[in-house]
Amino acid sequence: MASRAEEKHPHSSLPSSSTEKKLSSLLPIDKLIFPLFLFFVLSLLLFLYVSPQFQSPQPDASSHRLQAACAADIASFYIYDLPDRFDRNLLRSCRDLSPRTDMCPHVANRGLGQPVPDRPDWFATNQFVAAMLFRARAERHPCRTFDPDSAALFYIPFYAGLYTSSVFSQRNHTLRDALGVDLADHVSRLPTFRRHGGRDHFLITGRTSWDLMRPADTSEMSFANRLLRLPALANVSILTIERHPWQGKTQFGIPYPSYFHPHSADELTAWQEEARRAKRTHLFTFVGGARNGGQKEVVRALVLKQCGSSSRCLRLECKPGSKDCSTPGRVMDLLMRAEFCLQPQGDSFTRRSVFDSVLAGCVPVFFSEHTAYTQYPWYVPGRAEEWSVFLRQEQWGRIEEELSRIPKDAVARMREVVIGMIPSVTYAHPNASWAEGRRFRDAVDVTLAELTKRARDALSDPRMGSRAEEKQLSSLLPIDKLIVSLFLFFTFSLLLSFLYGSPHFQPPQTDPFLQAACDADIASFYIYDLPDRFDRDLIRHCRSLSPSRNMCPYVANRGLGQPVPDRNDWFATEQFVTEMLFRARAERHPCRTFDPGSAALFYIPFYAGLYTSSVSRQRNHTLRDALGVDLADYVSRFPTFRRHGGRDHFLITGRTSWELMRSASRASENSSTNRLLRLPELANVSILTIERFVWDGKNQFGIPYPSYFHPRSADELTAWQEEMRRAERTHLFAFVGGARTKGQKEVMRALVLEQCGSSSRCLRLECKRGSKDCRTPGRVMDVLMRAEFCLQPQGDTFTRRSVFDSVLAGCVPVFFSKHTAYTQYAWYAPGRAEEWSVFLGPERRGRIEEELSRIPKDAVARMREVVIGMIPRVTYAHPNASWAEGRRFRDAVDVALAALTKRVRDALSESDNNSTIEEN
């Protein structure tokens, strides 16, 4: 196609007036050459004078095109942090996302849905959540950048598909379109969008494009909206599970999600091998139900009839009310037992079953080219016959006969191609490994690579601006007219070399403690990608993590546990999962670096607490200690660890430190502890624990027990703080807990239970064996929020989770031992204990009500305000909490990272000073 410049001036030998102006500005050449030559020589001499070495500046490690571990064919991309109405608010109203289905279980786990029992990495994933899965992967992608100026692609993470289904029943078209129009208006105002008219932007919808393309002139009661018809989004790349084959020039098909979301290449390869070994007992199979209206009704009826009448076909008919077709195990069992899987079109051309069959290694059989061939060219081989069978209309009535004709060796070749397609059509787990040799290219990677190519091609198109004229200009300039340009180029190059080479004008080096969007007092940190035995395998065997209960519900949602109904960002979080919550936040932290060479801190993400509880009943000490010894040996071999002897490394345990500190003198005892924190290799590593050993824990630092609230933004946090300020405090004090046996804890608990039970001014929630009240967030918080003071006698150990529940409730904690908080959480609590708490010594413990009644009301109000102000610092924000300026807040993870930064800087500075003294 001719460029605009060529259309205007068909006689290309004649320059345009604008071109003549550009040429004339370069003349007269003869008067410019000598001054430029003189300038060139002087610049060269100056460069040689100030720079004794001809060494060019080292490339910046934070190159916007290629970040550490980022594939060369994937551009750096920026994810917009949209207002909540475009994403988070939709999820909060998950019951309203579909007129027929409660979507709350399906949008859980970042869109993965509910875990499949006894099948790691398998989930009952809904077919319409591709946008959530894509976002979850993209947020941890090594090619993501937090700097929009360095991005080549821009991701608009609007949950377009969820919005679409949420307004299906809205009869008023204006109201139905409102959020989409709002989104288009919002992004089109952004300078980064206007720069190229949205050509470098992309948006994902987990619905078919037809659902978002209602024509403007329709008066029908269609359930579709007009998002993809809006002019503002005309140039945006739309990724959809089904593109419009005739009107979708900016639409690109992406796979429906299936059930398998592997963490690593090893898990993926193991599944491919399983699919290869599957015993194919039947020729063909069909999973689906009847349809009404048009050709889809005819094809479905033919398929159901022929499959039902053939002994060589397995059929799983999907009928209203039946759950078989939404049960992953039932579906996959059928698909894996057949050579071919029939794929007649569904309510639209495409269907999720295509990707289920690929996952099962079952060759798909199509009845329309628009079910896959025109939809997913980015993901499938170019020649359809290599991986699928296409039946023309005249073949529909003899399916078994047609498939029987295909030679077995041809079927085997097709199946191998299909199995080879599994990675590229699979959405890996959001926490899948990025480590070299353990990662694989999944559907998200394939998509980003194709988008990169499309954006580069689009932006290099000569029709995009004045590039055609610039090209014409260069063709008109004869060689002698280029001399000036060459002089200017060399001069500019030398000036750059001078600036970078001169010791006087050296630009500041990138401080490893400072990254884009990273707070100045938090160092850049690197997270080791450990072998599965140290983290993922523990989660997979979640039923074995505790001898007393099934931990699977508690390690779900990245450690958040099960959502609390009707309470956004509240979860029934277990008290011993701190290490999971910390890791989930750290993996998305703006101070995280994927380059160990630029890191100042190193995070060892071993699930030390989960390991500890999983072996607490192991009588053989050697076996009980084995994984910890293995971990210490593994990390101590790293050059990054040996460099400072582990002083810049940290490890987190969600158990008390006592449980990981069995001493050599107690080797003969049958205690439940292990020796992890006694291992010499870890002597310098900073240990973050919910309870430090106060007498022998110099490198241990207390971090909060997790409570139930995990906000996503400062707005949500502030709203909760205001709610606590307004809470009606009907009682003087409260206690949530149970009796204990043995020692001082038995005496103290008995005193508290007795005094609280006999006072009308005390609320008591007694935790008894078999009762679920103390594990029900609403029940616990209701008690704590109604009291001025919350009693905190020591539990099985000095500390207890209830301290942080009471802070969350704005209830002033009352301590009976300084080791319950004061010697534990120095990073998080105000320096003066009396500002936020009450301490009752031994002589005051027998008259709790009397002592608390003496405290003036204004003093109580001041303490409560300090406690409410502590809430952000002791809260573990949601893993997906916003990092946008003005919407973020400093949570427990940020506080810990800032304190670790200071500790490591001080430790390394002291080490350097000692080295200098020794040398002197």
FENSUL-V817823 format. One line per field, one symbol per residue. psi: psi as a letter, one per 20 degrees, with the letter a starting at -180 (. if undefined). A space follows every 10 residues. Layout:
psi=???
This chain:
psi=pqrhhhhhnh niioqrhhgh ghghiiqpgh ihgghhgghg ghggggghgi oipmpqqqqp ikphgorpjp qhjpqpqpoq nqqhhifhhg hhlhijipii poighhirkk ihbpqppjnq jpqmpqikkh hgggghghhj piiqqjohhj qiqppnlpmh gggghhjgio hohghhighg gggggghiip hhghgkkjhj qqqppjrqhh iklpqhjqjq lqjrajgjip hhjhippopq ioqohhklhj qppqqqqbip mqhrhghghh gghhhhipon iqgrrporar rppbhhgggg ggggghghjp ijpppnpoqp hpjgijoghg ghgghijqgq ppmqqchagr qhhghghghi kppqoqipij hggjglhiiq qhohihirpp orhiihilgg gghhipqhhh ghgghhgghh iggijporqh jqqjqpiirr oahgggghgh hgggggggii piiicjhghh ggghhiorgh iigghggggh ggghgghggh hpihkpqpqo piiprpjpqh jpqpqpoqnq qhhifhhghh lhijipiiro ighhirkkih bpqppjopjp qmpqikkghg ggghghhjpi ipqjohhjqi qppolpmhgh gghhjhjoho hghhighggg gggghiiphh ghgkkjhjqq qppjrqhhik lprhikhiql rjrajgjiph hjhippopqi oqoihllhjq ppqqqqbipm qirhghghhg ghhhhiponi qgrqporarr qpahhggggg gghghghjpi jpppnpoqpi qjgijoghgg hgghijqgqp pmqqchagrq hhghghghjk ppqoqipiih ggjglhhhqq hohihirppo rhiihilggg ghhipqhhhg ggghhgghhi gghjporqhj qqjqpiirro ahgggghghh ggggggghgg ggghhgggg.
